[in-house]
Amino acid sequence: MKIQFDQFEIDTEQKSVTGPDGPVNLRPQTFAVLCHLIEQAPAVVSRDDLLDAVWGHQATSVSSVAQTIKELRQALGDSSSEPRLIATRRRLGYQFVAQVQRPDEAAAATSTSAAVEPELQPSLSPRTLGLWPWPALGALVMVAFVAAYWTTQRTQPAFTGERLPTLAVAQMVNASDDPELNWLGPALETYLGHALVELGGFRVLVVDPATAADESQLTDIDFLIEGRYLTAGVDGSRLLASLRRPGSGEIVSSLESGLGAWDVAALSIDMASSIRDRLGFAAPPGADSSAIRARLPRLPGSQRAYFGALEALELNRAGIALSQIALARLDEPDNPRLDHLEALAWMSMGDWNAARAASEQALTATRLWPRRDRLELEATAALLDFDYERAADSLQALTQFYPEPESSRRLVDALIRAGRLRSATEALDSLRLQRPRDPRVALLAAELASAERNHEVRLDAARQAVLLANEEELDSLLPRALLAESGALIELGRLDEARQILDELFELNELLTDDELAQTHLALARIRFQQGELGPALDSAELALSLFEAIPHPAGQAESLMVAGAIHDRAGRVEASLAVLEQAVEQFADLGDQSRQARSIVQLGVTLMRANQTEAAIAHFDRGARHFRNLGDRQGEGAALINHATLLARGGRLIDAEPIFERALEAFTDAGDLRGQAMALGNLAAIAGDRRDWT
């Protein structure tokens, strides 16, 4: 079916939109939102209706719909302030306001009317209307309304309506006098959310204390769950929760759950079941509390160590995390959740071999689990294989059920590494709404800006991360933020400022992990190299290499070898440069990191070119271009091709060079790299001029 509105036409069979300037590219979800709004027009469509119709999952972030509407308006040239297509109806939803035409239906209607005699419609004149007993009918309707209202008021549950309500889990407060119980707050917030999804089928959101206190940000939420926990004498643990309607201050219900010990899984299951029952809903088909238990170690003592390890990882303290995991293994030596957490810790430290061994152990132990319960494990295994597409897909599926912050942060990182920058931006915007003062979110913004090659924005985001780490007193995150700031300054050529940041990092020596110390020395090597201090630069690179070897951190070792190779090349030590660059290529190949392997191959080709080893250099450029093409990295492919073509042109082989420059131009155009396009066009113009082709 074809649908027309404004200057656009939708083909629902081809799932395409065509505008005055040609095809309009929309993501499948964005296209589905547009079709649903048109289908329901002129009715106002609530955000919940859109979520159910388009996303169809149990949980999502607060801004998924808003971000998709924003994307749709941008694609169609619409405006929220002066809408001609999609209007926002405050606290109600969205309305498609443009006139819609369906040519196919109009043609069918015309054909039918020509063959069928139309029925005569009765006249609704005042005289005809006067024959109806309207006063009696009005009285009957009023009686029915009063009766229905009275019946509803007597039997009304906490929530009415056909759809499931949207719930938000706010901060769980430690109401005891024991600071040793502080670990329970984040644990209960996370697993109560999982239990509400699994056992109630609810849509569940995460809100931080600042968001919970600002009622204007809770417009999509039906009930806010606030809780506190304490130890109640001989009765043991107690979890107290209240259901509150945002905006009214009305507490709908207060609930209590208690056990003899702090078993996070059991408390979450019990409280989620109580909330579901209080709201008047039955358990969804297939609800299984064992899915919640499978997410955690079985014993309360092991759970405490498990959450201690999680907190340490979030604060970039992988060594402490490994100590907590070892403590949990005293009671549960063969728990796959502990295996997975250990894989994350080793990955954070850069020890890929140890991380892969732990990940494989977790996957083997859970091979009979439902796939939903293995999504996080599969995502980690994919990351360790540098398969960022598969990792992003698994994490997207995981966060659809319940978008807890840690999984959401990992999703953004995977999307950036997969090159899906538009999706990464959307996911990051949602995460910012959940955690506006989290320096880790600011660091992701810096990472995204780096992938977009926007180093001014990267610098701003890194400085925001530094500011938040200081204000939130998260000292352990400060080195990562400062490293991000120095990296942006290096890319911008502001080397003296970058060096000042590194000096500040060296002064924070007691806060630096082994990996961060090695990264600091490697950054210093890059600065010294660019400033022409080749001797000190090589010293810094070799020190970084030795620190990475001690961890061990194979990727860091290979990066250090690449910097050392560039230094040797600049100093005229070609043989030494070739030797260390070949080591870097082998190191990346053994690691399975094809992207950085391709980059090291091209750098080796450049060194071979300077050594006048033309055929070997050409072979490396061609190999690097093929690697980048297989990875879908058009910018990297263009760089390899332009080096290849330049080498041929310098050798007088212009006929061979021209088609390779053309391929480089295509690659740079696809990548949106204007500088690369200019270089390719300049060389093509020079070749055309050489043969006097002035066209």
DONUNU-796978 format. One line per 2 residues: their letters; for each residue x, y, z of C-alpha. Coordinates in steps of 0.001 Angstrom, whole numbers, always signed. Layout:
% residues N
a) X:Y:Z; ...
***
This chain:
% residues 695
mk) +0:+0:+0; +1119:+3522:-756
iq) +386:+6439:+1571; +934:+10093:+722
fd) +1303:+13071:+3042; +2824:+16508:+2648
qf) +5553:+15972:+18; +6251:+12368:+969
ei) +5084:+8920:-97; +5315:+5710:+1946
dt) +5408:+2259:+365; +4434:-84:+3204
eq) +5351:-3203:+1220; +8851:-1975:+382
ks) +9137:-255:+3794; +10418:+2881:+2081
vt) +9790:+6623:+2252; +10333:+8946:-715
gp) +10490:+12731:-415; +11021:+15658:-2777
dg) +14777:+15023:-2731; +14554:+11270:-3197
pv) +14586:+8307:-766; +14545:+9074:+2972
nl) +16686:+6699:+5037; +14916:+5545:+8199
rp) +15767:+2821:+10679; +13156:+16:+10854
qt) +11941:+1220:+14269; +11663:+4810:+13040
fa) +9707:+3679:+9982; +7382:+1633:+12223
vl) +6745:+4652:+14483; +5814:+6769:+11449
ch) +3415:+4107:+10125; +1768:+3643:+13538
li) +1209:+7384:+13970; -358:+7607:+10504
eq) -2500:+4525:+11107; -3896:+6040:+14318
ap) -4304:+9595:+12959; -5905:+11901:+13877
av) -5917:+10276:+17340; -3181:+11139:+19847
vs) -882:+8139:+20426; +630:+7767:+23888
rd) +4265:+6816:+24399; +3191:+3564:+26007
dl) +1099:+2670:+22955; +4092:+3376:+20710
ld) +6364:+1269:+22904; +3926:-1653:+22799
av) +3246:-1352:+19064; +6805:-779:+17853
wg) +9304:-2000:+20426; +7155:-4739:+21900
hq) +9543:-5444:+24762; +9099:-5304:+28494
at) +11545:-2569:+29431; +13211:+376:+27783
sv) +14806:+3677:+28664; +12807:+6826:+29350
ss) +13738:+8520:+26098; +13522:+5745:+23474
va) +10302:+7124:+21975; +11379:+10772:+22277
qt) +14682:+10059:+20527; +12941:+8207:+17696
ik) +10424:+11038:+17231; +13321:+13515:+17141
el) +15085:+11388:+14531; +11859:+11137:+12482
rq) +11311:+14895:+12529; +14886:+15530:+11417
al) +14563:+13047:+8548; +11285:+14603:+7355
gd) +12308:+18225:+7936; +9689:+18746:+10638
ss) +9922:+20865:+13794; +8667:+20298:+17326
se) +8046:+24029:+17840; +6128:+24507:+14563
pr) +5005:+21012:+13576; +3439:+20378:+10206
li) +3644:+16564:+10473; +4031:+15360:+14076
at) +2808:+17384:+17039; +3641:+16743:+20696
rr) +624:+16748:+22979; +1996:+17400:+26452
rl) +1391:+14538:+28899; -669:+12733:+26227
gy) +1691:+11665:+23454; +2097:+12424:+19755
qf) -345:+13209:+16949; +139:+12982:+13199
va) -1409:+16247:+11965; -709:+16233:+8217
qv) -3418:+15292:+5730; -3043:+11667:+4640
qr) -4054:+10260:+1240; -4184:+6601:+233
pd) -4285:+6425:-3593; -4765:+2639:-3633
ea) -7868:+2808:-1409; -9273:+5752:-3356
aa) -8962:+3821:-6616; -10643:+780:-5100
at) -13492:+2897:-3717; -14067:+4528:-7122
st) -14219:+1135:-8812; -16724:-194:-6285
sa) -19015:+2828:-6447; -19343:+2457:-10203
av) -20695:-1105:-9882; -22874:-911:-6757
ep) -26027:+1140:-6297; -25512:+3361:-3225
el) -27953:+2981:-359; -30256:+5872:+439
qp) -29302:+7481:+3740; -32071:+8739:+6027
sl) -32330:+12479:+6401; -31310:+13810:+9812
sp) -33544:+16848:+9720; -34710:+18586:+12895
rt) -38139:+17075:+12350; -36715:+13553:+12185
lg) -34593:+14140:+15284; -37665:+15291:+17117
lw) -39195:+11824:+16843; -36543:+10341:+19177
pw) -37195:+10292:+22953; -33925:+12130:+23754
pa) -34770:+13193:+27333; -35552:+9625:+28389
lg) -32438:+8303:+26660; -30276:+10919:+28440
al) -31672:+9910:+31815; -30972:+6245:+31067
vm) -27353:+7008:+30134; -26862:+9019:+33346
va) -28193:+6163:+35503; -25875:+3704:+33754
fv) -22895:+6049:+34236; -23548:+6468:+37971
aa) -23955:+2719:+38426; -20717:+1995:+36562
yw) -18828:+4653:+38532; -20068:+3285:+41875
tt) -19148:-276:+40937; -15670:+828:+39810
qr) -15011:+2786:+42977; -15904:-157:+45176
tq) -13640:-2661:+43351; -10860:-430:+41966
pa) -7352:-1920:+42292; -4184:+156:+42636
ft) -3941:+445:+38848; -6638:+277:+36177
ge) -6326:-74:+32455; -5575:-2769:+29913
rl) -1879:-2011:+29571; +727:-2866:+32135
pt) +1936:+146:+34114; +5433:+1550:+33798
la) +7449:+1332:+37002; +10654:+3083:+38035
va) +12973:+1793:+40741; +14475:+4648:+42754
qm) +17301:+4567:+45287; +17213:+1910:+48004
vn) +18356:+3570:+51230; +20344:+1908:+54013
as) +18176:+2641:+57072; +20335:+612:+59435
dd) +23240:+1858:+61540; +25624:-475:+59736
pe) +27640:+1070:+56856; +28760:-2454:+55958
ln) +25319:-2878:+54380; +25783:-42:+51869
wl) +26492:-2603:+49144; +22866:-3760:+49283
gp) +21363:-557:+47852; +22605:-861:+44250
al) +22148:-4647:+44395; +18481:-4418:+45377
et) +17782:-1636:+42869; +19154:-3752:+40023
yl) +17638:-7113:+40900; +14248:-5803:+41980
gh) +14058:-4344:+38464; +14936:-7716:+36914
al) +12372:-9467:+39112; +9601:-7004:+38193
ve) +10253:-7663:+34500; +10441:-11440:+34867
lg) +7624:-12013:+37369; +5306:-9118:+36504
gf) +5958:-8418:+32846; +6159:-4712:+33687
rv) +8088:-2078:+31815; +10763:-1022:+34296
lv) +13046:+2010:+34206; +16047:+3074:+36233
vd) +16157:+6530:+37824; +18866:+8110:+39938
pa) +18027:+10183:+43053; +18196:+13512:+41167
ta) +15730:+12283:+38531; +13411:+10814:+41171
ad) +13330:+14193:+42940; +12433:+16069:+39742
es) +8799:+15219:+39044; +8945:+16804:+35580
ql) +11188:+13957:+34388; +8764:+11231:+35502
td) +5922:+11917:+33063; +6159:+8432:+31487
id) +6090:+6635:+34843; +2941:+5321:+36547
fl) +4542:+4292:+39840; +7812:+5124:+41538
ie) +9204:+2445:+43857; +11181:+3842:+46784
gr) +12678:+1618:+49434; +14788:+1272:+52518
yl) +16329:-1728:+54207; +17463:-2518:+57728
ta) +18216:-5313:+60121; +15285:-5931:+62477
gv) +16665:-7767:+65509; +16048:-11500:+65587
dg) +13794:-11261:+62536; +16807:-10605:+60309
sr) +16698:-8553:+57111; +13809:-6254:+56185
ll) +13103:-4551:+52861; +10425:-1842:+53012
as) +9062:-315:+49817; +6386:+2183:+48843
lr) +4526:+2664:+45571; +4087:+6351:+44832
rp) +2355:+8125:+41971; +4759:+10756:+40556
gs) +3441:+14278:+40716; +797:+13664:+43367
ge) +2775:+12566:+46417; +127:+9861:+46870
iv) +1548:+6657:+48348; -587:+3898:+46878
ss) +794:+1100:+48993; +3553:+160:+51439
le) +5042:-3310:+51310; +7486:-5312:+53381
sg) +9678:-8318:+52682; +11930:-10087:+55113
lg) +14254:-13068:+55367; +16747:-14361:+57843
aw) +19735:-13304:+55716; +20538:-10742:+53034
dv) +19703:-12914:+50014; +19300:-10333:+47244
aa) +17634:-12766:+44828; +15071:-13995:+47374
ls) +14242:-10479:+48624; +13832:-9167:+45067
id) +11592:-12065:+44043; +9413:-11685:+47145
ma) +9050:-7911:+46790; +8367:-8046:+43026
ss) +5614:-10626:+43577; +4043:-8427:+46276
ir) +4094:-5363:+44000; +2549:-7325:+41140
dr) -224:-8663:+43384; -895:-5229:+44883
lg) -1312:-3744:+41408; -3805:-6455:+40547
fa) -1921:-8353:+37843; -1268:-12043:+37316
ap) +2171:-13447:+36562; +2895:-13407:+32802
pg) +3124:-16706:+30894; +6496:-18326:+31394
ad) +7385:-16276:+34480; +10154:-18119:+36297
ss) +11836:-16978:+39495; +14753:-19312:+38772
ai) +15797:-16879:+36022; +16444:-14292:+38753
ra) +18293:-16760:+40948; +20474:-17804:+38002
rl) +21776:-14252:+37694; +23474:-14385:+41107
pr) +25579:-16705:+43225; +23394:-18902:+45405
lp) +24657:-18021:+48882; +24237:-14594:+50568
gs) +27932:-14413:+51483; +28955:-15071:+47884
qr) +26432:-12482:+46695; +28054:-9840:+48874
ay) +31487:-10586:+47402; +29967:-10662:+43914
fg) +28508:-7167:+44294; +31769:-5972:+45826
al) +33527:-7159:+42664; +30935:-5418:+40464
ea) +31423:-2141:+42306; +35199:-2424:+41993
le) +34925:-2984:+38243; +32665:+49:+37848
ln) +35350:+2085:+39616; +38079:+698:+37337
ra) +39647:-1407:+40091; +40013:-4800:+38428
gi) +42575:-6059:+40967; +40135:-5520:+43854
al) +37413:-7182:+41772; +39532:-10300:+41331
sq) +40130:-10433:+45108; +36367:-10256:+45755
ia) +35719:-12983:+43173; +38284:-15216:+44887
la) +36461:-14598:+48184; +33119:-15594:+46635
rl) +34682:-18764:+45211; +35474:-20028:+48707
de) +31800:-21030:+48984; +30953:-21453:+45288
pd) +34046:-22471:+43308; +32175:-23411:+40109
np) +29665:-20592:+39662; +29351:-19402:+36004
rl) +28382:-15859:+37077; +31678:-15603:+38920
dh) +33442:-16955:+35817; +31857:-14226:+33728
le) +32723:-11515:+36223; +36308:-12762:+36268
al) +36388:-12514:+32450; +35308:-8868:+32696
aw) +38010:-8165:+35274; +40794:-9706:+33177
ms) +39495:-7872:+30100; +39585:-4594:+32028
mg) +43239:-5274:+32862; +44046:-6120:+29221
dw) +44873:-9810:+29799; +42885:-11221:+26873
na) +44069:-14821:+27276; +42928:-15080:+30898
ar) +39672:-13289:+30030; +38939:-15673:+27162
aa) +39575:-18708:+29371; +37140:-17456:+32034
se) +34548:-16506:+29404; +34725:-19901:+27747
qa) +34278:-21568:+31129; +31145:-19485:+31788
lt) +29656:-20305:+28371; +30353:-24020:+28754
at) +28699:-24160:+32173; +25559:-22379:+30893
rl) +25112:-24076:+27521; +21668:-25410:+28562
wp) +20427:-22050:+29890; +17776:-20093:+27927
rr) +19434:-17650:+25539; +17988:-14629:+27356
dr) +19955:-15625:+30463; +23139:-16019:+28389
le) +22975:-12696:+26524; +25479:-10929:+28776
le) +27884:-13873:+28610; +27609:-14012:+24818
at) +28248:-10266:+24560; +31470:-10570:+26564
aa) +32661:-13501:+24438; +31974:-11460:+21294
ll) +33923:-8470:+22649; +36870:-10733:+23396
df) +36725:-11898:+19761; +36574:-8249:+18590
dy) +33164:-9054:+17064; +31594:-5740:+18063
er) +28497:-6192:+15880; +27546:-9424:+17646
aa) +28344:-7895:+21038; +26146:-4875:+20320
ds) +23254:-7089:+19178; +23428:-9193:+22368
lq) +23611:-6129:+24607; +20716:-4463:+22789
al) +18588:-7557:+23390; +19685:-7598:+27043
tq) +18865:-3939:+27717; +15436:-4328:+26121
fy) +14448:-6437:+29114; +15879:-4089:+31718
pe) +18244:-1192:+30910; +20485:-1262:+33970
pe) +23291:+1319:+33751; +26273:-1055:+33490
ss) +24755:-3004:+30572; +23736:+274:+28925
rr) +27304:+1610:+29184; +28685:-1585:+27646
lv) +26122:-1292:+24847; +27218:+2246:+23963
da) +30863:+1166:+23904; +30101:-1823:+21638
li) +28048:+325:+19247; +30909:+2835:+18967
ra) +33438:+94:+18269; +31090:-1464:+15715
gr) +30929:+1872:+13887; +27180:+2212:+14517
lr) +27610:+5797:+15638; +24026:+6935:+15119
sa) +22713:+4133:+17337; +25482:+4852:+19821
te) +24393:+8492:+20006; +20789:+7481:+20738
al) +21818:+4992:+23415; +24168:+7554:+24955
ds) +21410:+10192:+25076; +19190:+7738:+26962
lr) +22016:+6913:+29344; +22624:+10611:+30022
lq) +19021:+10932:+31174; +19492:+8041:+33601
rp) +22910:+9078:+34888; +23491:+12797:+34160
rd) +26385:+13103:+36637; +28224:+9878:+35886
pr) +31805:+10518:+34671; +31729:+7134:+32897
va) +28946:+8463:+30668; +31044:+11554:+29880
ll) +33958:+9257:+28987; +31699:+7405:+26552
aa) +30819:+10765:+24993; +34548:+11410:+24533
el) +34970:+7965:+22968; +32093:+8634:+20571
as) +33516:+12023:+19566; +36878:+10366:+18912
ae) +35211:+7832:+16590; +33574:+10759:+14795
rn) +37007:+12458:+14581; +35599:+15492:+16348
he) +38422:+16132:+18784; +37127:+19482:+20050
vr) +33956:+17755:+21258; +36113:+14916:+22556
ld) +38132:+17396:+24601; +34995:+18988:+26069
aa) +33578:+15576:+27030; +36857:+14477:+28613
rq) +37043:+17669:+30668; +33451:+17114:+31758
av) +34471:+13630:+32916; +37359:+15121:+34931
ll) +34995:+17643:+36519; +32395:+14997:+37438
an) +35007:+12581:+38805; +36209:+15335:+41142
ee) +32745:+16550:+42139; +31376:+13041:+42745
el) +34602:+12086:+44582; +35239:+9137:+42243
ds) +39016:+9423:+42396; +39591:+6050:+40746
ll) +37988:+7335:+37523; +40111:+10486:+37398
pr) +43139:+8902:+35611; +40948:+7589:+32766
al) +39395:+11016:+32359; +42785:+12753:+32304
la) +44127:+10232:+29772; +41119:+10971:+27554
es) +41803:+14716:+27880; +45479:+14328:+26971
ga) +44565:+12115:+24004; +42247:+14788:+22622
li) +44907:+17479:+23072; +47477:+15338:+21233
el) +45105:+14917:+18282; +44522:+18689:+18235
gr) +48267:+19332:+18185; +48245:+21087:+21566
ld) +51197:+19086:+22776; +52384:+21347:+25609
ea) +48938:+21254:+27215; +48793:+17493:+26791
rq) +52186:+17166:+28465; +50959:+19195:+31445
il) +48066:+16736:+31840; +50519:+13808:+31801
de) +52632:+15517:+34462; +49483:+15751:+36589
lf) +48865:+12040:+36018; +52361:+11097:+37150
el) +51708:+13050:+40355; +48619:+10866:+40924
ne) +50816:+7770:+40875; +49049:+6121:+43831
ll) +45728:+6263:+41945; +47052:+4760:+38719
td) +46516:+1118:+37853; +49373:-695:+36077
de) +47517:-305:+32784; +46974:+3443:+33320
la) +50642:+3973:+34218; +51688:+2194:+31019
qt) +49185:+4228:+28984; +50587:+7446:+30475
hl) +54154:+6559:+29453; +52937:+5615:+25956
al) +51141:+8966:+25586; +54338:+10729:+26673
ar) +56249:+8778:+24018; +53852:+10036:+21340
ir) +54226:+13651:+22478; +58033:+13455:+22591
fq) +58056:+11857:+19134; +55947:+14667:+17651
qg) +58151:+17270:+19356; +61267:+15689:+17823
el) +62700:+14314:+21098; +63467:+10923:+19546
gp) +65775:+9549:+22261; +63448:+10312:+25213
al) +60475:+9203:+23081; +62027:+5778:+22530
ds) +62808:+5485:+26257; +59149:+6187:+27111
ae) +57893:+3708:+24493; +60184:+954:+25760
la) +59177:+1639:+29377; +55505:+1414:+28373
ls) +56266:-1863:+26572; +57881:-3376:+29675
lf) +54936:-2286:+31858; +52423:-3806:+29430
ea) +54441:-7042:+29306; +54343:-7280:+33102
ip) +50510:-7073:+33243; +50334:-8846:+30603
hp) +48497:-6592:+28128; +49053:-7827:+24519
ag) +47255:-4925:+22820; +49265:-2396:+24839
qa) +52475:-4206:+23926; +51624:-4037:+20215
es) +50706:-329:+20435; +54046:+365:+22143
lm) +55870:-1505:+19357; +54104:+622:+16718
va) +55222:+3842:+18422; +58766:+2477:+18767
ga) +58716:+1529:+15067; +57728:+5062:+14062
ih) +60537:+6503:+16223; +63166:+4192:+14680
dr) +61895:+5094:+11199; +62137:+8847:+11896
ag) +65667:+8350:+13270; +66737:+6555:+10079
rv) +67032:+3123:+11730; +64959:+1393:+9056
ea) +65926:-2194:+9901; +65067:-1699:+13581
sl) +61774:-82:+12575; +60842:-2977:+10281
av) +61688:-5516:+12989; +59490:-4007:+15716
le) +56624:-3256:+13307; +56589:-6888:+12152
qa) +56326:-7862:+15843; +53351:-5520:+16222
ve) +51604:-7061:+13190; +52128:-10565:+14614
qf) +50956:-9471:+18075; +47696:-8043:+16722
ad) +47200:-11141:+14540; +47652:-13460:+17538
lg) +45217:-11317:+19516; +42647:-11417:+16703
dq) +42292:-7627:+16548; +41892:-7246:+12782
sr) +41334:-3482:+12851; +44592:-2658:+14595
qa) +46336:-5405:+12648; +45328:-3643:+9411
rs) +46602:-329:+10783; +49957:-1875:+11699
iv) +50231:-3479:+8245; +49779:-82:+6566
ql) +52350:+1517:+8888; +54795:-1273:+8006
gv) +54098:-569:+4322; +54975:+3116:+4819
tl) +58310:+2150:+6386; +59020:-280:+3542
mr) +58249:+2519:+1071; +60795:+4780:+2764
an) +63300:+1926:+2624; +62759:+1770:-1171
qt) +61378:-1772:-887; +58647:-910:-3368
ea) +57108:-4302:-4131; +56982:-5303:-456
ai) +55382:-1945:+404; +52757:-2366:-2356
ah) +51928:-5849:-1054; +51414:-4498:+2468
fd) +49228:-1587:+1288; +47080:-3988:-743
rg) +46813:-6386:+2213; +45906:-3562:+4588
ar) +43223:-2232:+2217; +41644:-5693:+1972
hf) +41621:-6017:+5771; +39900:-2645:+6170
rn) +37397:-3439:+3419; +36443:-6728:+5086
lg) +35897:-4824:+8333; +33743:-2200:+6624
dr) +36240:+541:+7569; +36125:+2693:+4448
qg) +38296:+5442:+5920; +41068:+2960:+6725
eg) +40721:+1385:+3297; +41033:+4798:+1658
aa) +44241:+5550:+3605; +45808:+2248:+2510
li) +44774:+2773:-1117; +46079:+6329:-1328
nh) +49483:+5206:-14; +49478:+2372:-2572
at) +48578:+4711:-5452; +51081:+7380:-4351
ll) +53885:+4814:-4388; +52931:+3741:-7919
ar) +52714:+7355:-9116; +56149:+8180:-7714
gg) +57522:+5260:-9715; +56032:+6695:-12897
rl) +53291:+4035:-13097; +50467:+6557:-13569
id) +48207:+4200:-15521; +48295:+1733:-12608
ae) +47953:+4480:-9987; +44868:+6223:-11444
pi) +42249:+3476:-10763; +43595:+3038:-7236
fe) +43266:+6777:-6567; +39661:+6466:-7857
ra) +38999:+3601:-5427; +40505:+5702:-2628
le) +38190:+8589:-3573; +35152:+6265:-3392
af) +36250:+4963:+15; +36828:+8444:+1449
td) +33475:+9612:+36; +31657:+6722:+1710
ag) +33472:+7523:+4963; +32668:+11230:+4730
dl) +36388:+12069:+4963; +36697:+15416:+3162
rg) +40451:+15671:+3660; +40933:+12233:+2101
qa) +38663:+13146:-806; +40698:+16297:-1440
ma) +43963:+14313:-1482; +42563:+11737:-3924
lg) +41078:+14408:-6216; +44333:+16387:-6214
nl) +46302:+13341:-7334; +43737:+12426:-9991
aa) +43887:+15995:-11309; +47685:+15808:-11461
ia) +47529:+12546:-13433; +44949:+14026:-15838
gd) +47141:+17108:-16271; +50175:+14954:-16996
rr) +48394:+13411:-19950; +46926:+16837:-20882
dw) +43341:+15748:-20240; +41940:+19152:-19256
t) +38372:+17823:-18950
***
